[in-house]
Amino acid sequence: MEYKNTKAERDTVTRDMRRFEAGTDNTFETIAIIAKRANQIGADVKEELNSKLAEFATSSDNLEEIFENREQIEISKFYEALPKPVSIAVEEYLQGKIYFRNPAKEEAAAATKEA
């Protein structure tokens, strides 16, 4: 996945909100776009992590037989160290890597051209 090599910030960063309005002219619409992308990223990362951790799953439900697996711990630490999905989505938006469209605006623009 490309999220592993991203240049997204791992810490909180203060950002200029005017940079976010460049694509949509609406701050709230931009935030909605970023939020939807962050949800997609979060779901992808979670699915990938669960598939990797499923290899270590045991069939017994006995609490006394819990084993520590070094590989499992390393995988978990790696995913914990990744930037948050929102940080990745913000970086993608600012770099112009997110495709988005607003059907309502497209219909309104088409209606004004026809009139």
PyMOL CGO cylinders between C-alpha atoms (Angstrom):
from pymol import cmd
from pymol.cgo import CYLINDER

trace = [
    CYLINDER, 0.00, 0.00, 0.00, 1.20, 3.51, -0.71, 0.3, 1, 1, 1, 1, 1, 1,
    CYLINDER, 1.20, 3.51, -0.71, 0.32, 4.66, 2.81, 0.3, 1, 1, 1, 1, 1, 1,
    CYLINDER, 0.32, 4.66, 2.81, 3.53, 3.17, 4.14, 0.3, 1, 1, 1, 1, 1, 1,
    CYLINDER, 3.53, 3.17, 4.14, 5.72, 5.55, 2.16, 0.3, 1, 1, 1, 1, 1, 1,
    CYLINDER, 5.72, 5.55, 2.16, 3.65, 8.70, 2.58, 0.3, 1, 1, 1, 1, 1, 1,
    CYLINDER, 3.65, 8.70, 2.58, 5.17, 12.01, 3.63, 0.3, 1, 1, 1, 1, 1, 1,
    CYLINDER, 5.17, 12.01, 3.63, 2.14, 12.86, 5.79, 0.3, 1, 1, 1, 1, 1, 1,
    CYLINDER, 2.14, 12.86, 5.79, 2.79, 14.44, 9.17, 0.3, 1, 1, 1, 1, 1, 1,
    CYLINDER, 2.79, 14.44, 9.17, 2.72, 12.18, 12.18, 0.3, 1, 1, 1, 1, 1, 1,
    CYLINDER, 2.72, 12.18, 12.18, 2.17, 15.09, 14.57, 0.3, 1, 1, 1, 1, 1, 1,
    CYLINDER, 2.17, 15.09, 14.57, -0.41, 17.86, 14.76, 0.3, 1, 1, 1, 1, 1, 1,
    CYLINDER, -0.41, 17.86, 14.76, 0.24, 20.65, 12.28, 0.3, 1, 1, 1, 1, 1, 1,
    CYLINDER, 0.24, 20.65, 12.28, -1.33, 24.09, 12.00, 0.3, 1, 1, 1, 1, 1, 1,
    CYLINDER, -1.33, 24.09, 12.00, -2.48, 24.66, 8.44, 0.3, 1, 1, 1, 1, 1, 1,
    CYLINDER, -2.48, 24.66, 8.44, -3.59, 27.65, 6.38, 0.3, 1, 1, 1, 1, 1, 1,
    CYLINDER, -3.59, 27.65, 6.38, -7.28, 27.11, 5.64, 0.3, 1, 1, 1, 1, 1, 1,
    CYLINDER, -7.28, 27.11, 5.64, -7.08, 29.18, 2.44, 0.3, 1, 1, 1, 1, 1, 1,
    CYLINDER, -7.08, 29.18, 2.44, -5.08, 26.35, 0.86, 0.3, 1, 1, 1, 1, 1, 1,
    CYLINDER, -5.08, 26.35, 0.86, -8.03, 24.03, 1.46, 0.3, 1, 1, 1, 1, 1, 1,
    CYLINDER, -8.03, 24.03, 1.46, -10.54, 26.24, -0.35, 0.3, 1, 1, 1, 1, 1, 1,
    CYLINDER, -10.54, 26.24, -0.35, -8.59, 26.26, -3.62, 0.3, 1, 1, 1, 1, 1, 1,
    CYLINDER, -8.59, 26.26, -3.62, -10.36, 23.27, -5.16, 0.3, 1, 1, 1, 1, 1, 1,
    CYLINDER, -10.36, 23.27, -5.16, -13.93, 23.77, -4.00, 0.3, 1, 1, 1, 1, 1, 1,
    CYLINDER, -13.93, 23.77, -4.00, -14.29, 27.42, -2.85, 0.3, 1, 1, 1, 1, 1, 1,
    CYLINDER, -14.29, 27.42, -2.85, -16.04, 25.99, 0.21, 0.3, 1, 1, 1, 1, 1, 1,
    CYLINDER, -16.04, 25.99, 0.21, -14.25, 25.00, 3.40, 0.3, 1, 1, 1, 1, 1, 1,
    CYLINDER, -14.25, 25.00, 3.40, -16.99, 22.64, 4.58, 0.3, 1, 1, 1, 1, 1, 1,
    CYLINDER, -16.99, 22.64, 4.58, -17.12, 20.81, 1.26, 0.3, 1, 1, 1, 1, 1, 1,
    CYLINDER, -17.12, 20.81, 1.26, -13.35, 20.40, 1.35, 0.3, 1, 1, 1, 1, 1, 1,
    CYLINDER, -13.35, 20.40, 1.35, -13.48, 19.01, 4.87, 0.3, 1, 1, 1, 1, 1, 1,
    CYLINDER, -13.48, 19.01, 4.87, -16.21, 16.55, 3.80, 0.3, 1, 1, 1, 1, 1, 1,
    CYLINDER, -16.21, 16.55, 3.80, -14.04, 15.40, 0.90, 0.3, 1, 1, 1, 1, 1, 1,
    CYLINDER, -14.04, 15.40, 0.90, -11.03, 14.90, 3.19, 0.3, 1, 1, 1, 1, 1, 1,
    CYLINDER, -11.03, 14.90, 3.19, -13.18, 13.09, 5.77, 0.3, 1, 1, 1, 1, 1, 1,
    CYLINDER, -13.18, 13.09, 5.77, -14.55, 10.66, 3.18, 0.3, 1, 1, 1, 1, 1, 1,
    CYLINDER, -14.55, 10.66, 3.18, -11.05, 9.93, 1.90, 0.3, 1, 1, 1, 1, 1, 1,
    CYLINDER, -11.05, 9.93, 1.90, -9.77, 9.46, 5.48, 0.3, 1, 1, 1, 1, 1, 1,
    CYLINDER, -9.77, 9.46, 5.48, -12.56, 6.89, 6.07, 0.3, 1, 1, 1, 1, 1, 1,
    CYLINDER, -12.56, 6.89, 6.07, -11.49, 5.03, 2.92, 0.3, 1, 1, 1, 1, 1, 1,
    CYLINDER, -11.49, 5.03, 2.92, -7.85, 5.04, 4.00, 0.3, 1, 1, 1, 1, 1, 1,
    CYLINDER, -7.85, 5.04, 4.00, -8.73, 3.92, 7.53, 0.3, 1, 1, 1, 1, 1, 1,
    CYLINDER, -8.73, 3.92, 7.53, -10.82, 1.04, 6.20, 0.3, 1, 1, 1, 1, 1, 1,
    CYLINDER, -10.82, 1.04, 6.20, -8.02, -0.04, 3.83, 0.3, 1, 1, 1, 1, 1, 1,
    CYLINDER, -8.02, -0.04, 3.83, -5.38, 0.02, 6.55, 0.3, 1, 1, 1, 1, 1, 1,
    CYLINDER, -5.38, 0.02, 6.55, -7.64, -1.81, 8.99, 0.3, 1, 1, 1, 1, 1, 1,
    CYLINDER, -7.64, -1.81, 8.99, -8.43, -4.50, 6.42, 0.3, 1, 1, 1, 1, 1, 1,
    CYLINDER, -8.43, -4.50, 6.42, -4.74, -4.97, 5.64, 0.3, 1, 1, 1, 1, 1, 1,
    CYLINDER, -4.74, -4.97, 5.64, -3.79, -5.14, 9.33, 0.3, 1, 1, 1, 1, 1, 1,
    CYLINDER, -3.79, -5.14, 9.33, -6.56, -7.63, 10.10, 0.3, 1, 1, 1, 1, 1, 1,
    CYLINDER, -6.56, -7.63, 10.10, -5.50, -9.86, 7.22, 0.3, 1, 1, 1, 1, 1, 1,
    CYLINDER, -5.50, -9.86, 7.22, -1.89, -9.87, 8.46, 0.3, 1, 1, 1, 1, 1, 1,
    CYLINDER, -1.89, -9.87, 8.46, -2.90, -10.54, 12.06, 0.3, 1, 1, 1, 1, 1, 1,
    CYLINDER, -2.90, -10.54, 12.06, -5.30, -13.30, 10.99, 0.3, 1, 1, 1, 1, 1, 1,
    CYLINDER, -5.30, -13.30, 10.99, -2.26, -15.45, 10.21, 0.3, 1, 1, 1, 1, 1, 1,
    CYLINDER, -2.26, -15.45, 10.21, -1.51, -15.54, 13.94, 0.3, 1, 1, 1, 1, 1, 1,
    CYLINDER, -1.51, -15.54, 13.94, -5.05, -16.36, 15.05, 0.3, 1, 1, 1, 1, 1, 1,
    CYLINDER, -5.05, -16.36, 15.05, -5.50, -19.50, 17.10, 0.3, 1, 1, 1, 1, 1, 1,
    CYLINDER, -5.50, -19.50, 17.10, -8.55, -21.73, 17.09, 0.3, 1, 1, 1, 1, 1, 1,
    CYLINDER, -8.55, -21.73, 17.09, -8.67, -22.20, 20.86, 0.3, 1, 1, 1, 1, 1, 1,
    CYLINDER, -8.67, -22.20, 20.86, -10.45, -19.74, 23.13, 0.3, 1, 1, 1, 1, 1, 1,
    CYLINDER, -10.45, -19.74, 23.13, -8.52, -20.71, 26.22, 0.3, 1, 1, 1, 1, 1, 1,
    CYLINDER, -8.52, -20.71, 26.22, -7.21, -17.62, 28.03, 0.3, 1, 1, 1, 1, 1, 1,
    CYLINDER, -7.21, -17.62, 28.03, -4.43, -19.60, 29.66, 0.3, 1, 1, 1, 1, 1, 1,
    CYLINDER, -4.43, -19.60, 29.66, -2.82, -20.37, 26.33, 0.3, 1, 1, 1, 1, 1, 1,
    CYLINDER, -2.82, -20.37, 26.33, -2.04, -16.85, 25.10, 0.3, 1, 1, 1, 1, 1, 1,
    CYLINDER, -2.04, -16.85, 25.10, 1.33, -16.68, 23.44, 0.3, 1, 1, 1, 1, 1, 1,
    CYLINDER, 1.33, -16.68, 23.44, 3.35, -13.60, 22.60, 0.3, 1, 1, 1, 1, 1, 1,
    CYLINDER, 3.35, -13.60, 22.60, 4.51, -13.67, 19.03, 0.3, 1, 1, 1, 1, 1, 1,
    CYLINDER, 4.51, -13.67, 19.03, 7.37, -11.31, 18.17, 0.3, 1, 1, 1, 1, 1, 1,
    CYLINDER, 7.37, -11.31, 18.17, 6.27, -10.96, 14.53, 0.3, 1, 1, 1, 1, 1, 1,
    CYLINDER, 6.27, -10.96, 14.53, 2.75, -10.05, 15.57, 0.3, 1, 1, 1, 1, 1, 1,
    CYLINDER, 2.75, -10.05, 15.57, 4.08, -7.39, 17.94, 0.3, 1, 1, 1, 1, 1, 1,
    CYLINDER, 4.08, -7.39, 17.94, 6.31, -5.93, 15.21, 0.3, 1, 1, 1, 1, 1, 1,
    CYLINDER, 6.31, -5.93, 15.21, 3.41, -5.75, 12.75, 0.3, 1, 1, 1, 1, 1, 1,
    CYLINDER, 3.41, -5.75, 12.75, 1.25, -4.00, 15.33, 0.3, 1, 1, 1, 1, 1, 1,
    CYLINDER, 1.25, -4.00, 15.33, 3.99, -1.49, 16.16, 0.3, 1, 1, 1, 1, 1, 1,
    CYLINDER, 3.99, -1.49, 16.16, 4.51, -0.73, 12.48, 0.3, 1, 1, 1, 1, 1, 1,
    CYLINDER, 4.51, -0.73, 12.48, 0.82, 0.07, 11.94, 0.3, 1, 1, 1, 1, 1, 1,
    CYLINDER, 0.82, 0.07, 11.94, 0.69, 2.14, 15.13, 0.3, 1, 1, 1, 1, 1, 1,
    CYLINDER, 0.69, 2.14, 15.13, 3.59, 4.25, 13.82, 0.3, 1, 1, 1, 1, 1, 1,
    CYLINDER, 3.59, 4.25, 13.82, 1.84, 5.08, 10.53, 0.3, 1, 1, 1, 1, 1, 1,
    CYLINDER, 1.84, 5.08, 10.53, 0.36, 8.57, 10.17, 0.3, 1, 1, 1, 1, 1, 1,
    CYLINDER, 0.36, 8.57, 10.17, -3.32, 8.88, 10.97, 0.3, 1, 1, 1, 1, 1, 1,
    CYLINDER, -3.32, 8.88, 10.97, -5.71, 8.46, 8.02, 0.3, 1, 1, 1, 1, 1, 1,
    CYLINDER, -5.71, 8.46, 8.02, -6.76, 12.12, 8.26, 0.3, 1, 1, 1, 1, 1, 1,
    CYLINDER, -6.76, 12.12, 8.26, -3.14, 13.27, 7.92, 0.3, 1, 1, 1, 1, 1, 1,
    CYLINDER, -3.14, 13.27, 7.92, -2.70, 11.08, 4.86, 0.3, 1, 1, 1, 1, 1, 1,
    CYLINDER, -2.70, 11.08, 4.86, -5.96, 12.38, 3.35, 0.3, 1, 1, 1, 1, 1, 1,
    CYLINDER, -5.96, 12.38, 3.35, -4.98, 16.02, 3.96, 0.3, 1, 1, 1, 1, 1, 1,
    CYLINDER, -4.98, 16.02, 3.96, -1.61, 15.45, 2.31, 0.3, 1, 1, 1, 1, 1, 1,
    CYLINDER, -1.61, 15.45, 2.31, -3.27, 13.77, -0.68, 0.3, 1, 1, 1, 1, 1, 1,
    CYLINDER, -3.27, 13.77, -0.68, -5.74, 16.66, -1.00, 0.3, 1, 1, 1, 1, 1, 1,
    CYLINDER, -5.74, 16.66, -1.00, -3.04, 19.30, -0.87, 0.3, 1, 1, 1, 1, 1, 1,
    CYLINDER, -3.04, 19.30, -0.87, -1.00, 17.44, -3.49, 0.3, 1, 1, 1, 1, 1, 1,
    CYLINDER, -1.00, 17.44, -3.49, -4.05, 17.15, -5.78, 0.3, 1, 1, 1, 1, 1, 1,
    CYLINDER, -4.05, 17.15, -5.78, -4.18, 13.34, -5.62, 0.3, 1, 1, 1, 1, 1, 1,
    CYLINDER, -4.18, 13.34, -5.62, -7.86, 13.14, -4.61, 0.3, 1, 1, 1, 1, 1, 1,
    CYLINDER, -7.86, 13.14, -4.61, -10.45, 13.10, -7.38, 0.3, 1, 1, 1, 1, 1, 1,
    CYLINDER, -10.45, 13.10, -7.38, -13.79, 14.56, -6.34, 0.3, 1, 1, 1, 1, 1, 1,
    CYLINDER, -13.79, 14.56, -6.34, -16.85, 15.96, -8.00, 0.3, 1, 1, 1, 1, 1, 1,
    CYLINDER, -16.85, 15.96, -8.00, -20.13, 17.51, -6.93, 0.3, 1, 1, 1, 1, 1, 1,
    CYLINDER, -20.13, 17.51, -6.93, -23.06, 16.28, -9.08, 0.3, 1, 1, 1, 1, 1, 1,
    CYLINDER, -23.06, 16.28, -9.08, -25.31, 19.10, -7.83, 0.3, 1, 1, 1, 1, 1, 1,
    CYLINDER, -25.31, 19.10, -7.83, -22.86, 21.75, -9.05, 0.3, 1, 1, 1, 1, 1, 1,
    CYLINDER, -22.86, 21.75, -9.05, -22.44, 19.93, -12.37, 0.3, 1, 1, 1, 1, 1, 1,
    CYLINDER, -22.44, 19.93, -12.37, -26.21, 19.85, -12.94, 0.3, 1, 1, 1, 1, 1, 1,
    CYLINDER, -26.21, 19.85, -12.94, -26.52, 23.54, -12.03, 0.3, 1, 1, 1, 1, 1, 1,
    CYLINDER, -26.52, 23.54, -12.03, -23.70, 24.45, -14.43, 0.3, 1, 1, 1, 1, 1, 1,
    CYLINDER, -23.70, 24.45, -14.43, -25.30, 22.39, -17.20, 0.3, 1, 1, 1, 1, 1, 1,
    CYLINDER, -25.30, 22.39, -17.20, -28.68, 24.05, -16.60, 0.3, 1, 1, 1, 1, 1, 1,
    CYLINDER, -28.68, 24.05, -16.60, -27.20, 27.54, -16.84, 0.3, 1, 1, 1, 1, 1, 1,
    CYLINDER, -27.20, 27.54, -16.84, -25.41, 26.66, -20.10, 0.3, 1, 1, 1, 1, 1, 1,
    CYLINDER, -25.41, 26.66, -20.10, -28.63, 25.39, -21.65, 0.3, 1, 1, 1, 1, 1, 1,
    CYLINDER, -28.63, 25.39, -21.65, -30.60, 28.49, -20.65, 0.3, 1, 1, 1, 1, 1, 1,
]
cmd.load_cgo(trace, "trace")
